[in-house]
Amino acid sequence: MTIEEIERACDRSQPLDFSRHFLEAPALSLRHVFHPLGFPTELRTNSPEVMAEAEDVWRIFDKRFDTEPIQVDIHVTATNSTDCPSTPEYQFLPPLFMAVANAENYSIVDLSRNTTQIAVSQAALRHKLYFRYFFLEQAGACHIATRFTTPVHAACVALDGRGLLLCGDSGAGKSTLAYACARSGWTYVSDDSSLLLSCKVHERIVMGNCHQVRFRPTAAELFPEVRGLDITPRAAGKPSIELSTADMLHMNCAEHAKIDFLVFLNRRAGASPKLVPYRTDVARYYMRQVLYGASESLAKQYDAIEHLLAAEIFELRYSDLDWAVDRLRMLVREGR
């Protein structure tokens, strides 16, 4: 307000409220505690739509851990735009991890305080898959992956009580092979994101989101049930078709598995199919490269990886998916 406007208000004895600065995000009036992957997470927001999305994404998880609650604040601001925002860009300035799409859509994760602050526009919220993929699901994931677990870029399946991690670069076929195993009677734990529990490192217990599978669009060529499903917008270079395992009656799912084998995937057309022992040093650096956080948490995660590397490590060279599933079954049941 200008001085003249303030003068006129005072002349009319009109109260003026400057308790909130115009730059402040909207006040958060809604609150609920969820448990993504079993970890307590308190969500505060000013938007019933955000709360409904969180309920839809996280209601499938029960409380499993008595850890310090993760605090997530999501402020939704009005906008005239209806366009889906761009893919966020990421920056890590310890202890802050930031994802910024534009001035209206960004998140700031403070790893030292166990908090996440998110600002999103109504336009972003209209594009539900975008909002879930880049903001809501990531709200607590950074804390879970640095404070309570050790993330491993691998899919996880199990057979006869023996767990197996499928490792490899993006596009190596981790999610595809894990799903193919699950279609063949294996127990499904996670697609390409597994978490080694900090409280169970000596037992090599890995957990994941067994309620969904994310594929690249090409998976529709292999699995008829994937055809026609929505593609996550703006998720360039990432798995982009999501399948709910609750809709697949043939799938056995579990929230965790004890790992007996690490298998690095080498999918090459025309390659001679075989399973061979693989290098521990390469496996170690492969797992370390995705880790971030304070030096103290990294030291614990490095130690957790060493325990994981006590499992047997192999490379699976293959081009035929059915052969790969059969070969992994032989490995689990015969140990070779």
N, C-alpha and C positions, 0 to 999 in steps of 0.2 A: 504494500500500500504506500501511496505517496503521503507526504506530510499533510497535504490538503485533505486527503481522504480520511486520515486519522483525526484531523481537526473536526471535520463534519460529524464523524462518529461520536467524538467526545461531546460535541454540542448537543447531540441527541441522546446523550447518556447511554449510547449503545456499547455493550461489552465487546471487547475484542479478545480473541483467544489466540495467543501465539505460543501455546505450550508445545506444539509440534511444528518443526521447521518444514518448509515446503519441499525440501530435498529428502525428508524422511520417507521411508517406505511405508505402505499402509500398515496400520496396527493389526496384530494377529489375534483374532477372537476365538478361533477354533483350535482345539487340542485333542490329540489322541495318541496312545502308545501302541505301536505295532512291533512285530518281531521278524523283520526280514532275515532269512536264513537262521532264525532262532535267536537273534541278538536284539535286546530291547532298544527301541528307537522312538523317541518322542517327536511327533510332528506337530508343528504349529503353523497355522496359515490363516489368511483372511478369505479363502475361497472354498465354498462347499464343493466345487468341482474338483479341486485338488484333493480334498479329503476323500471324495468318492473314488478318484483314480487310485489313491493309496490303498484304500480298502480293497479295490479290485485286484491290485498287484500283490499286496502283502497279506491278505487275509488267509492265504493258504499255509502260512507259516505259523507254527506254535512256538511258544517260548521254550528255548532249550538251554540258555546260558544266563547266569546271573552277573553279567558284565556291567560296567559303567554305562548308563544309557547314552546313546548317541542323540544329540540334539539337532534337529533339522527344522529350519524356518524357511517357509516358502511364501514370498510376497508376490501377489498377482496385481499387475497394474493395467489400467484401461488403455486401449489403443484403438485406432480407427482401421488399422491394417488387418487383413485377413490372410496375408501371405505367410507361408511357413518360413521361419527364420533359417539362416544358414547353419551349416555344421559348426559347432563350437571349435575354437582353437584352445589348446591347453598350454599351461605354464605352471611349473613347479618352482616356487620361491620359498624354501623351507621356513616355517612349517606350513605355508599356504599352498594349496593346490587349486588352481583357477581354471575354469572353463568359460570362455566368453564367445557368444555368438554375435552380439551387438550390445548397444548401450542399455537395451531393455531386457536382455536375456543372458544371464550369467550366473555362475555359482562360485562361491568361495568356501573352500574346505580348510578349516584350521585343525591340523592334525594334533597340535599340542593341547587344544581345548576340547577335542572331540565334538566339534560343532560344524554344521554346514549352513551357510546362508545362501539362499537362492532367490533371484528375482526373475520372473517370467511375465511376459505380456499375455493378454487374453488371446492374441493371435496364436502364440505358441501353444496355448492350452487347447485351442480348437483342433490342433493336429496331435491327437492323443499319442500315436506311436512315437512321434518325435519327442514329445514331452516326457514320456516314460523312458525312452531309450537314453536320452542325453542328460536328463535332469533328475527325475524321480528315482530311477533305479540306481543312479550313481550317488545319491544323497548320502547313503550310509555305507556304500561299498568301499569308498576310500578308507574309512576308519576300520572296517572289518578286515581289509586287506593289509593294513599296516599295524594295527594295535592288537588284534585278536587271532590272526591267522597268517599263513604264508601262502600267497597266491602262486599257482602253477598254471602256465599256459598249456593246458592239456584237458582232454576229455577223460571221463572216468566211467568204466563199466565193471561189472563183477560177475563171476560164474562160480558156482559151488563154493561160495564163501571166500573166494580169492579175488582181490581187486587188481585192476590193471589200468594204468594211465597211458593214454594215447597222446604222444607228444609230437610236435612238428610246427613248422612255420605256418603263417596264415595261408590258407588255401591248400594245405597238405591233405585235407580230408578227415580231420579229427571228428567233427560233428557227424559227417556222413557215415564214417565207419562205426562210431558209437551207436548211432541210430540203427544201422544195419545189424549190429550185434543184438541190440534190444529187440528188433523184429524177429530175431532167431532164438529168443528165449533167455538172453542175458538180462541181468539187472542193470538198469540205467541210473547213473548218479548225476552226471553233468555233461554238457557239450564241450565247449573249449575253455571253460574257466572253472578250475578246481581249487579248493582251499585246504591246505594242510593245517589241522587244528593245533594251535600252540600248546594246548593242554594235553595233547596226545601225540607229540612228536616221536616219542620212543616206540609207539605202536604203529606209526605211519598211517594215521586215520585221516582220510580225505573226505570232505563234504562238498556239496554243490547244489545248484538249483535243479532238482530232479523233476520239476513241474513244467519245464519248457525245453524245447530244442530250437536252436536258431541255425538256419542253413543259409548258404548262398543260393541265389535264384536257380542255379544249374541243378540243384537237388531235385527239382521237379521232374527232371528227365529220368531219375532213378526211382523215385517214390511217387506213385500216382496220388496218394493222399495229400501230398504237398501242393499239388497243382491248384491254382486259383486262390491261394492264401495271400493276404496283404503283404506288401513289401514295405519295410520301415523306410520312410523318406529320409533323404540326406545322409544315409548311413553308408557312404561310399567306402568300398574296400572292406566292409565288415559283413558278417552274416546278416541277412536281411529278411528272411522269411521265418516267422515264428510259429511253432506248433505247440499246442498245449498237450502234455502227456495225459492229462485227465480225459481227453477225448479219444485216446488210443487204448482200447480195451485189451489189446495184445501185449501191452508193455508192463513189465515189472519194474517198479521204481523204488529207490531207497535214498535216504538223505546222506548216507555216508558209506564208506567201504574201507577195509584194511588193505593197503597196497602191497602186493607181492611182486609185481612186474612193472617196469617202465618200458614202453615200446615206442621208438621213434619211427615215424612213418616216412617212407620213401616211395612215393607213388609215381612211377614212370611207365609210360606206354611202351610195351615191348620188353621191359626189363625182366630178367630172369627172376621168378618169384622165389624168395627164400627168407628165412628168419636167421639172423646172425647176431652174435654178441656185439655190443656197442660200447663206445668209449665213455668212461666215467667223466673225464675232464671236459669233454664237449657237453655232456648232460648237465654238469655243474654250472658252466657259464651260460648255457641256454636258460636255466632256471633263474640264475642271479640277475640276468639282464632286465627283467620286468619289475624288479623290486625298487622301491623308493621309500623315503622316510628318514627319520632321525637315525643317527649312527647307532644308538642303543637298540632300536627296533630292528635295524638291518643286521646287527650282529646276531640277534636271536633268530632271525629268519635264515641267515646263512647256516647257523647250527641246525636248524630244522631241515634244511635241504640236505645236509650231510647225513642225517638219519634216514631221509627218504632214499638217498643214493645207496643205502645198504640193500635195497631191493635189487633183484636181477634186472639188467638193462640189455635191451635188444634193439636191433633195427629190423623193421619189416619192409622188405622190398616187394612191391606188388603192383599189379594193374587191374586185376579182377577182384571185385568187391566180395563175391561169394567165397573165393579162395582165401582171401584175407581173414574172413570170419572163421572159416574152418581151421585155418592155421593157428589162429589165436586160441580157439577152443582146445586144440591139441597142446598148445603151450601150457594152458591152465591145468589141464587134466593129467598131462604126462610130464610137465616140468621141462620140456625141451622143444 
